[in-house]
Every structure is written in C-alpha cells, then in structure tokens.
Amino acid sequence: MKRIFEILIISTKLGLTSFGGPIAHLGYFHEEYVRKRKWLDDANLVALCQFLPGPASSQVGIGIGVLRGGLLGGILAFIGFTLPSVIVLILFALLLQGMDIEAGWIHGLKIVAVAVVAHAISGMASKLTPDLSRKSIALFALISTLLWQTAYTQVSVILIAAIAGYFIFKEQKEDSPSTIQFPLSRRFGVICLGLFFGLLLFLPILRELTGSSWVAMFDSFYRSGSLVFGGGHVVLPLLEREFVPSNWLSKETFLAGYGAAQAVPGPLFTFAAYIGAVVNGWAGGLLATFAIFLPAFLLVLGTLPFWESLSRNPKIKGVLMQQLSAY
C-alpha cells in the first residue's frame, strides 16, 4: 500500500510541475523515476510509447506505474499526472463562456498556440529525423499530406513509411535484450488490444444508430486518441476537424483553449477536457478526458507484455524508425 500511495504522490507532483510538451515531460520523468528513485533503467519503455498512438508522456507514466504497482499503480500514475491540468482547463472553459471571446488576452492565447505548435514541429523534426533516410520519409509525408488532404492520407503515409523501414533497416544488428518484466499476463494484453480495436470499430456504428450527442463526442475523442502519433501538438488538427466544422465550438474558442493548455503543466491531451467542458460542462470535460486517454491505457496494457520479444527484432525496429519519421 505504501508503494501505491508513493506512485500517486510522485505522479501528482509531476502533474503540477511538468510544463512543456512530451519531450520535456520525459526529461522530468527521467529525473524523478530513473535518476532519483531508480524505478526504471530501460529506454525501451519510452521507445514503445513513442511508437504507439496517443500521448507519449502519459503512456510512459502509465507504463512506469504499472511496472511499479500493477494495474492500480498505472491508474494512479495517470490520475496524478493528468488530473491537475484537467481541473484547470475545465474551469477555464466554464469561465470563458461568460466572457468576450474577442478580448485582447484571448487573442494573446491564440497567438501563443500558433507559436507553440511551430516550435513543437521544429523540435520533433530534429529529434525524429537524424539521418537522410528518415529525413526523406518526413519530406515525403509532408508533401503528401499537403497535396492530398483526405481522410486516408495519414494512414496511407504511415503504412508506406512502415514498409520502407522494414526493408531499409532489416539488416540492422540486434541490440542487447530488454530487461522489462511486465507484471500482467499476455492474455490480459490480448483482451486490452481486442477492446481497443473493438471500440475503434463499433463506436462509429453506435454513433449512427443512437444519434446521441454524448456517444458522438465519446467517439470523436476516442478516435482522436487512437489515431494520433507524436504527442499532444499533433492532435490539434484532428480535434479541430472533429469539432469546429460541425459547430460544436467556434475556431476562436478552440484556439483560445489550445493557448491556455500551453500555460498549464501536464499532458497536452488534456486540451480535450477543455473542449468537452465547452460543449457539455463538467460532465463533458470528464467524459472527453476519459475517452481521449482510454486508447493510451488499452495500448500500453495490451502491448507491454509482448514488448520484450518484439524489441529484439531488427525488422520491427526498422518499422518503428520510419514510422516515427512520418509522424
């Protein structure tokens, strides 16, 4: 019980102090979990969560919590790291509804949002494309997404990048074996993966059958959390396409909230709490948070039991390298 309580205290401390994007968060995690407490000494967990769709820093936090304290440890690590910014952004959304969206400080937040996204793109580019092959894949992805803005472009580019990585890096030498010992079974992992894909497939059907705005909102956030690679900044265009054209909220309100999300610590995916609160108050904010982070939970719990064997395969590593370049 002491270990479980310790996970909650430390993750809450990180949730209150971890400003910046996913790369900055991983730096905070390394300082707290690896250097100070020596809970983790294996970089494969970070590599896996960079590969999985969803919020990379939150997934690392969940994974560390699970490794330290089982399923309950993962849940508490997530709550501690996420809840502070969720509460602040929901309160901001409720406050904003009684204010003039054209006020000068709101415009300032929108300008901050543009600058932060540009800086994030620059930072991710230098980190994820260190060599010519990955720079080429990134350039191909950029040109393709600019020229063909369809619903299938992103998925197609990711698949092409994965195939390229399979052939380019298939001869890469195998690294030393992973040391991760995951406390949950592979059977549990299969159940989580099945639930992840099942929800992704059936939520749109349920949305059409029920016509419920709550189901529609849950589906939109769940799909965004399932399909976004590369961290919180990358989710911006997906959420914008989901909620602005359908008049759930105005573009000005959307950008003001995204600017506010930069001013609070914790994962940028908590921007979903702001959108949900604008649409449906406190209940909408909490539902949006649960929906957008649920895929991250299911994927971490579903994939980590298999990671030890997968991480030693050079062909799999090649696929991951080129996928990260495309993201």
C-alpha positions as a Markdown table, in Angstrom:
| # | Residue | x | y | z |
|---|---|---|---|---|
| 1 | Met | 0.0 | 0.0 | 0.0 |
| 2 | Lys | 2.9 | 2.3 | 0.7 |
| 3 | Arg | 4.2 | 1.8 | -2.8 |
| 4 | Ile | 0.8 | 2.6 | -4.3 |
| 5 | Phe | 0.5 | 5.8 | -2.3 |
| 6 | Glu | 4.0 | 6.8 | -3.3 |
| 7 | Ile | 3.1 | 6.4 | -7.0 |
| 8 | Leu | 0.1 | 8.7 | -6.6 |
| 9 | Ile | 2.2 | 11.4 | -4.7 |
| 10 | Ile | 5.1 | 11.4 | -7.2 |
| 11 | Ser | 2.8 | 11.4 | -10.3 |
| 12 | Thr | 0.8 | 14.3 | -8.8 |
| 13 | Lys | 3.9 | 16.2 | -8.1 |
| 14 | Leu | 4.9 | 15.7 | -11.8 |
| 15 | Gly | 1.4 | 16.7 | -12.9 |
| 16 | Leu | 1.8 | 20.0 | -11.0 |
| 17 | Thr | 5.3 | 20.8 | -12.2 |
| 18 | Ser | 5.8 | 19.3 | -15.7 |
| 19 | Phe | 5.5 | 22.1 | -18.1 |
| 20 | Gly | 6.2 | 21.8 | -21.9 |
| 21 | Gly | 5.5 | 19.1 | -24.4 |
| 22 | Pro | 6.1 | 15.3 | -24.4 |
| 23 | Ile | 9.9 | 15.6 | -24.8 |
| 24 | Ala | 10.1 | 17.9 | -21.8 |
| 25 | His | 7.9 | 15.6 | -19.8 |
| 26 | Leu | 10.1 | 12.6 | -20.5 |
| 27 | Gly | 13.0 | 14.7 | -19.1 |
| 28 | Tyr | 11.1 | 15.3 | -15.9 |
| 29 | Phe | 10.3 | 11.5 | -15.7 |
| 30 | His | 13.9 | 10.6 | -16.2 |
| 31 | Glu | 15.0 | 12.9 | -13.4 |
| 32 | Glu | 12.3 | 11.6 | -11.0 |
| 33 | Tyr | 11.9 | 8.0 | -11.8 |
| 34 | Val | 15.3 | 7.0 | -13.2 |
| 35 | Arg | 17.9 | 9.2 | -11.6 |
| 36 | Lys | 16.4 | 9.9 | -8.2 |
| 37 | Arg | 14.3 | 6.8 | -7.5 |
| 38 | Lys | 15.9 | 4.2 | -9.9 |
| 39 | Trp | 12.5 | 2.7 | -10.6 |
| 40 | Leu | 13.3 | 2.2 | -14.3 |
| 41 | Asp | 16.6 | 1.9 | -16.2 |
| 42 | Asp | 15.4 | 0.7 | -19.6 |
| 43 | Ala | 14.8 | 3.1 | -22.5 |
| 44 | Asn | 12.6 | 0.5 | -24.4 |
| 45 | Leu | 9.5 | 1.7 | -22.5 |
| 46 | Val | 9.9 | 5.2 | -23.9 |
| 47 | Ala | 10.6 | 3.8 | -27.4 |
| 48 | Leu | 7.5 | 1.7 | -27.3 |
| 49 | Cys | 5.3 | 4.6 | -26.1 |
| 50 | Gln | 6.7 | 6.9 | -28.8 |
| 51 | Phe | 5.6 | 4.3 | -31.4 |
| 52 | Leu | 2.1 | 3.8 | -30.0 |
| 53 | Pro | -0.6 | 6.3 | -30.9 |
| 54 | Gly | -1.6 | 8.7 | -28.2 |
| 55 | Pro | 0.1 | 10.9 | -25.6 |
| 56 | Ala | 3.7 | 9.6 | -25.3 |
| 57 | Ser | 4.5 | 11.1 | -21.9 |
| 58 | Ser | 1.2 | 9.9 | -20.4 |
| 59 | Gln | 1.8 | 6.4 | -21.7 |
| 60 | Val | 5.3 | 6.3 | -20.2 |
| 61 | Gly | 3.8 | 7.4 | -16.9 |
| 62 | Ile | 1.1 | 4.7 | -17.1 |
| 63 | Gly | 3.7 | 2.1 | -18.0 |
| 64 | Ile | 6.0 | 3.1 | -15.1 |
| 65 | Gly | 3.0 | 3.0 | -12.7 |
| 66 | Val | 2.1 | -0.5 | -13.9 |
| 67 | Leu | 5.6 | -1.8 | -13.6 |
| 68 | Arg | 5.9 | -0.4 | -10.1 |
| 69 | Gly | 2.4 | -1.2 | -8.8 |
| 70 | Gly | 0.4 | -3.3 | -11.2 |
| 71 | Leu | -2.8 | -2.1 | -12.8 |
| 72 | Leu | -3.8 | 0.1 | -9.8 |
| 73 | Gly | -0.4 | 1.7 | -10.0 |
| 74 | Gly | -0.9 | 2.6 | -13.6 |
| 75 | Ile | -4.3 | 4.1 | -12.9 |
| 76 | Leu | -3.0 | 6.2 | -10.0 |
| 77 | Ala | 0.0 | 7.3 | -12.0 |
| 78 | Phe | -2.3 | 8.5 | -14.8 |
| 79 | Ile | -4.7 | 10.3 | -12.4 |
| 80 | Gly | -1.9 | 12.1 | -10.6 |
| 81 | Phe | -0.2 | 13.3 | -13.8 |
| 82 | Thr | -3.4 | 14.3 | -15.6 |
| 83 | Leu | -6.0 | 15.5 | -13.1 |
| 84 | Pro | -4.4 | 18.9 | -12.2 |
| 85 | Ser | -4.5 | 20.2 | -15.7 |
| 86 | Val | -7.9 | 18.7 | -16.4 |
| 87 | Ile | -9.4 | 20.6 | -13.5 |
| 88 | Val | -7.8 | 23.9 | -14.5 |
| 89 | Leu | -8.8 | 23.6 | -18.2 |
| 90 | Ile | -12.4 | 22.7 | -17.3 |
| 91 | Leu | -12.6 | 25.7 | -15.0 |
| 92 | Phe | -11.2 | 27.9 | -17.8 |
| 93 | Ala | -13.8 | 26.6 | -20.3 |
| 94 | Leu | -16.6 | 27.3 | -17.9 |
| 95 | Leu | -15.2 | 30.8 | -17.2 |
| 96 | Leu | -14.7 | 31.6 | -20.8 |
| 97 | Gln | -18.4 | 31.1 | -21.6 |
| 98 | Gly | -19.2 | 34.2 | -19.7 |
| 99 | Met | -16.5 | 36.3 | -21.3 |
| 100 | Asp | -16.0 | 38.2 | -24.5 |
| 101 | Ile | -14.1 | 35.9 | -26.9 |
| 102 | Glu | -12.7 | 38.9 | -28.7 |
| 103 | Ala | -11.0 | 40.2 | -25.6 |
| 104 | Gly | -7.3 | 41.1 | -26.0 |
| 105 | Trp | -5.9 | 38.5 | -23.6 |
| 106 | Ile | -7.9 | 35.8 | -25.5 |
| 107 | His | -6.2 | 36.9 | -28.8 |
| 108 | Gly | -2.9 | 36.6 | -26.9 |
| 109 | Leu | -3.6 | 33.0 | -26.1 |
| 110 | Lys | -4.4 | 32.2 | -29.8 |
| 111 | Ile | -1.0 | 33.7 | -30.8 |
| 112 | Val | 0.7 | 31.6 | -28.2 |
| 113 | Ala | -1.0 | 28.5 | -29.6 |
| 114 | Val | 0.4 | 29.2 | -33.1 |
| 115 | Ala | 4.0 | 29.8 | -31.8 |
| 116 | Val | 4.0 | 26.7 | -29.6 |
| 117 | Val | 2.8 | 24.4 | -32.5 |
| 118 | Ala | 5.6 | 25.8 | -34.7 |
| 119 | His | 8.2 | 25.3 | -32.0 |
| 120 | Ala | 7.0 | 21.7 | -31.4 |
| 121 | Ile | 7.2 | 20.8 | -35.1 |
| 122 | Ser | 10.8 | 22.1 | -35.1 |
| 123 | Gly | 11.8 | 20.1 | -32.0 |
| 124 | Met | 10.2 | 16.9 | -33.2 |
| 125 | Ala | 11.8 | 17.2 | -36.6 |
| 126 | Ser | 15.3 | 17.4 | -35.3 |
| 127 | Lys | 14.8 | 14.5 | -32.8 |
| 128 | Leu | 12.9 | 12.1 | -35.1 |
| 129 | Thr | 14.8 | 12.6 | -38.4 |
| 130 | Pro | 18.5 | 12.3 | -37.6 |
| 131 | Asp | 19.6 | 10.7 | -40.9 |
| 132 | Leu | 19.0 | 11.0 | -44.6 |
| 133 | Ser | 16.5 | 8.1 | -44.9 |
| 134 | Arg | 14.3 | 9.4 | -42.2 |
| 135 | Lys | 14.5 | 13.0 | -43.5 |
| 136 | Ser | 13.4 | 11.7 | -46.9 |
| 137 | Ile | 10.4 | 9.9 | -45.4 |
| 138 | Ala | 9.5 | 13.0 | -43.4 |
| 139 | Leu | 9.7 | 15.2 | -46.6 |
| 140 | Phe | 7.5 | 12.6 | -48.5 |
| 141 | Ala | 5.0 | 12.7 | -45.6 |
| 142 | Leu | 4.9 | 16.5 | -45.6 |
| 143 | Ile | 4.3 | 16.8 | -49.3 |
| 144 | Ser | 1.7 | 14.0 | -49.4 |
| 145 | Thr | -0.4 | 15.5 | -46.6 |
| 146 | Leu | -0.2 | 19.0 | -48.1 |
| 147 | Leu | -1.2 | 17.9 | -51.6 |
| 148 | Trp | -3.8 | 15.2 | -50.7 |
| 149 | Gln | -5.9 | 16.3 | -47.7 |
| 150 | Thr | -8.2 | 13.3 | -47.4 |
| 151 | Ala | -9.3 | 11.0 | -44.6 |
| 152 | Tyr | -7.0 | 8.3 | -45.8 |
| 153 | Thr | -3.8 | 10.2 | -46.4 |
| 154 | Gln | -2.4 | 10.0 | -42.9 |
| 155 | Val | -2.9 | 6.2 | -42.7 |
| 156 | Ser | -1.5 | 5.6 | -46.2 |
| 157 | Val | 1.7 | 7.6 | -45.4 |
| 158 | Ile | 2.2 | 5.7 | -42.2 |
| 159 | Leu | 1.8 | 2.4 | -43.9 |
| 160 | Ile | 4.3 | 3.4 | -46.7 |
| 161 | Ala | 6.8 | 4.6 | -44.1 |
| 162 | Ala | 6.5 | 1.3 | -42.2 |
| 163 | Ile | 7.1 | -0.7 | -45.4 |
| 164 | Ala | 10.2 | 1.4 | -46.2 |
| 165 | Gly | 11.5 | 0.9 | -42.7 |
| 166 | Tyr | 11.1 | -2.8 | -42.9 |
| 167 | Phe | 13.4 | -3.0 | -46.0 |
| 168 | Ile | 15.9 | -0.2 | -45.1 |
| 169 | Phe | 16.6 | -1.5 | -41.5 |
| 170 | Lys | 16.1 | -5.2 | -41.9 |
| 171 | Glu | 19.8 | -5.9 | -41.7 |
| 172 | Gln | 20.3 | -3.8 | -38.5 |
| 173 | Lys | 22.1 | -5.7 | -35.8 |
| 174 | Glu | 20.1 | -6.8 | -32.8 |
| 175 | Asp | 20.6 | -4.8 | -29.6 |
| 176 | Ser | 21.1 | -6.2 | -26.1 |
| 177 | Pro | 17.9 | -7.9 | -24.7 |
| 178 | Ser | 15.3 | -5.9 | -23.0 |
| 179 | Thr | 15.1 | -6.1 | -19.2 |
| 180 | Ile | 11.4 | -5.1 | -18.8 |
| 181 | Gln | 9.5 | -7.5 | -16.6 |
| 182 | Phe | 5.8 | -6.7 | -17.1 |
| 183 | Pro | 3.5 | -7.8 | -14.2 |
| 184 | Leu | 0.4 | -8.5 | -16.3 |
| 185 | Ser | -0.1 | -11.6 | -18.5 |
| 186 | Arg | -0.2 | -11.8 | -22.3 |
| 187 | Arg | -3.7 | -13.0 | -22.1 |
| 188 | Phe | -4.7 | -9.7 | -20.4 |
| 189 | Gly | -2.8 | -7.9 | -23.1 |
| 190 | Val | -4.8 | -9.6 | -25.8 |
| 191 | Ile | -8.0 | -8.6 | -24.1 |
| 192 | Cys | -6.9 | -5.0 | -23.9 |
| 193 | Leu | -5.9 | -4.9 | -27.6 |
| 194 | Gly | -9.2 | -6.5 | -28.6 |
| 195 | Leu | -11.1 | -3.9 | -26.6 |
| 196 | Phe | -9.0 | -1.1 | -28.2 |
| 197 | Phe | -9.8 | -2.3 | -31.8 |
| 198 | Gly | -13.4 | -3.2 | -30.9 |
| 199 | Leu | -14.2 | 0.3 | -29.7 |
| 200 | Leu | -12.5 | 1.8 | -32.7 |
| 201 | Leu | -14.7 | -0.3 | -35.0 |
| 202 | Phe | -18.0 | -0.2 | -33.2 |
| 203 | Leu | -18.2 | 3.3 | -31.7 |
| 204 | Pro | -18.9 | 4.9 | -35.1 |
| 205 | Ile | -21.7 | 2.4 | -35.7 |
| 206 | Leu | -23.2 | 3.1 | -32.3 |
| 207 | Arg | -22.9 | 6.8 | -33.0 |
| 208 | Glu | -25.1 | 6.4 | -36.2 |
| 209 | Leu | -27.6 | 4.1 | -34.5 |
| 210 | Thr | -28.2 | 6.1 | -31.4 |
| 211 | Gly | -27.8 | 9.7 | -32.7 |
| 212 | Ser | -26.7 | 10.6 | -29.2 |
| 213 | Ser | -24.5 | 13.7 | -28.8 |
| 214 | Trp | -22.7 | 12.0 | -25.9 |
| 215 | Val | -21.9 | 8.9 | -28.0 |
| 216 | Ala | -20.8 | 11.2 | -30.8 |
| 217 | Met | -18.5 | 13.1 | -28.5 |
| 218 | Phe | -17.0 | 9.9 | -27.0 |
| 219 | Asp | -16.4 | 8.5 | -30.5 |
| 220 | Ser | -14.7 | 11.7 | -31.7 |
| 221 | Phe | -12.3 | 11.8 | -28.7 |
| 222 | Tyr | -11.6 | 8.1 | -28.7 |
| 223 | Arg | -10.8 | 8.1 | -32.4 |
| 224 | Ser | -8.5 | 11.1 | -32.0 |
| 225 | Gly | -6.7 | 9.4 | -29.1 |
| 226 | Ser | -6.4 | 6.2 | -31.2 |
| 227 | Leu | -5.0 | 7.7 | -34.4 |
| 228 | Val | -2.7 | 10.4 | -33.3 |
| 229 | Phe | 1.1 | 9.8 | -33.2 |
| 230 | Gly | 3.7 | 12.2 | -32.0 |
| 231 | Gly | 2.3 | 13.8 | -28.9 |
| 232 | Gly | -0.2 | 16.4 | -27.9 |
| 233 | His | 0.5 | 19.0 | -30.6 |
| 234 | Val | -0.3 | 16.5 | -33.3 |
| 235 | Val | -3.8 | 16.0 | -32.1 |
| 236 | Leu | -4.7 | 19.7 | -32.8 |
| 237 | Pro | -5.7 | 19.3 | -36.5 |
| 238 | Leu | -7.7 | 16.1 | -35.7 |
| 239 | Leu | -9.7 | 17.7 | -32.9 |
| 240 | Glu | -10.2 | 20.9 | -35.0 |
| 241 | Arg | -11.7 | 18.8 | -37.9 |
| 242 | Glu | -13.9 | 16.9 | -35.5 |
| 243 | Phe | -15.4 | 19.8 | -33.5 |
| 244 | Val | -15.1 | 23.2 | -35.4 |
| 245 | Pro | -16.7 | 22.4 | -38.8 |
| 246 | Ser | -19.6 | 20.7 | -37.0 |
| 247 | Asn | -20.2 | 23.8 | -34.9 |
| 248 | Trp | -19.6 | 22.2 | -31.5 |
| 249 | Leu | -17.4 | 25.3 | -30.8 |
| 250 | Ser | -16.0 | 28.2 | -32.8 |
| 251 | Lys | -12.5 | 28.4 | -34.1 |
| 252 | Glu | -11.7 | 31.3 | -31.8 |
| 253 | Thr | -12.8 | 29.4 | -28.7 |
| 254 | Phe | -10.8 | 26.3 | -29.9 |
| 255 | Leu | -7.6 | 28.3 | -30.4 |
| 256 | Ala | -8.1 | 30.2 | -27.1 |
| 257 | Gly | -8.3 | 26.9 | -25.3 |
| 258 | Tyr | -5.3 | 25.5 | -27.0 |
| 259 | Gly | -3.3 | 28.5 | -26.0 |
| 260 | Ala | -4.5 | 28.1 | -22.4 |
| 261 | Ala | -3.4 | 24.4 | -22.5 |
| 262 | Gln | 0.2 | 25.6 | -23.0 |
| 263 | Ala | 0.1 | 27.5 | -19.7 |
| 264 | Val | -0.7 | 24.5 | -17.5 |
| 265 | Pro | 1.5 | 21.6 | -16.6 |
| 266 | Gly | 0.8 | 18.0 | -17.6 |
| 267 | Pro | -0.1 | 16.3 | -20.9 |
| 268 | Leu | -1.4 | 18.4 | -23.8 |
| 269 | Phe | -4.1 | 15.8 | -24.4 |
| 270 | Thr | -6.0 | 17.4 | -21.5 |
| 271 | Phe | -7.0 | 20.0 | -24.0 |
| 272 | Ala | -9.8 | 17.5 | -24.7 |
| 273 | Ala | -11.2 | 18.4 | -21.2 |
| 274 | Tyr | -11.5 | 22.0 | -22.3 |
| 275 | Ile | -13.4 | 21.1 | -25.4 |
| 276 | Gly | -15.7 | 18.7 | -23.6 |
| 277 | Ala | -16.4 | 21.3 | -20.9 |
| 278 | Val | -17.2 | 24.0 | -23.6 |
| 279 | Val | -19.7 | 21.5 | -25.2 |
| 280 | Asn | -21.3 | 19.9 | -22.1 |
| 281 | Gly | -19.9 | 21.4 | -18.9 |
| 282 | Trp | -18.1 | 19.4 | -16.2 |
| 283 | Ala | -19.6 | 16.1 | -17.3 |
| 284 | Gly | -18.5 | 16.7 | -20.9 |
| 285 | Gly | -15.0 | 17.6 | -19.7 |
| 286 | Leu | -14.6 | 14.4 | -17.7 |
| 287 | Leu | -16.1 | 12.3 | -20.5 |
| 288 | Ala | -13.7 | 13.8 | -23.0 |
| 289 | Thr | -10.7 | 13.2 | -20.8 |
| 290 | Phe | -11.7 | 9.5 | -20.3 |
| 291 | Ala | -12.4 | 9.0 | -24.0 |
| 292 | Ile | -9.2 | 10.5 | -25.4 |
| 293 | Phe | -6.9 | 8.8 | -22.8 |
| 294 | Leu | -8.6 | 5.4 | -22.9 |
| 295 | Pro | -6.8 | 4.2 | -26.1 |
| 296 | Ala | -3.4 | 5.1 | -24.4 |
| 297 | Phe | -4.3 | 2.9 | -21.5 |
| 298 | Leu | -5.5 | -0.1 | -23.6 |
| 299 | Leu | -2.5 | 0.1 | -25.9 |
| 300 | Val | 0.1 | 0.2 | -23.1 |
| 301 | Leu | -1.5 | -2.6 | -21.2 |
| 302 | Gly | -2.0 | -4.6 | -24.4 |
| 303 | Thr | 1.4 | -4.2 | -25.9 |
| 304 | Leu | 3.9 | -4.2 | -23.0 |
| 305 | Pro | 3.5 | -7.9 | -22.2 |
| 306 | Phe | 4.8 | -8.6 | -25.8 |
| 307 | Trp | 7.4 | -5.8 | -25.9 |
| 308 | Glu | 10.4 | -7.9 | -24.6 |
| 309 | Ser | 10.4 | -10.2 | -27.6 |
| 310 | Leu | 9.4 | -7.6 | -30.2 |
| 311 | Ser | 12.1 | -5.1 | -29.2 |
| 312 | Arg | 14.8 | -7.6 | -30.1 |
| 313 | Asn | 13.6 | -7.9 | -33.7 |
| 314 | Pro | 15.6 | -5.7 | -36.1 |
| 315 | Lys | 12.8 | -5.6 | -38.7 |
| 316 | Ile | 10.3 | -4.4 | -36.1 |
| 317 | Lys | 12.8 | -1.7 | -35.1 |
| 318 | Gly | 13.1 | -0.6 | -38.7 |
| 319 | Val | 9.4 | -0.2 | -39.0 |
| 320 | Leu | 9.3 | 1.9 | -35.8 |
| 321 | Met | 12.1 | 4.2 | -37.0 |
| 322 | Gln | 10.5 | 5.1 | -40.3 |
| 323 | Gln | 7.0 | 5.4 | -38.7 |
| 324 | Leu | 8.4 | 8.0 | -36.3 |
| 325 | Ser | 9.9 | 9.9 | -39.2 |
| 326 | Ala | 6.5 | 10.0 | -40.9 |
| 327 | Tyr | 4.7 | 11.2 | -37.8 |
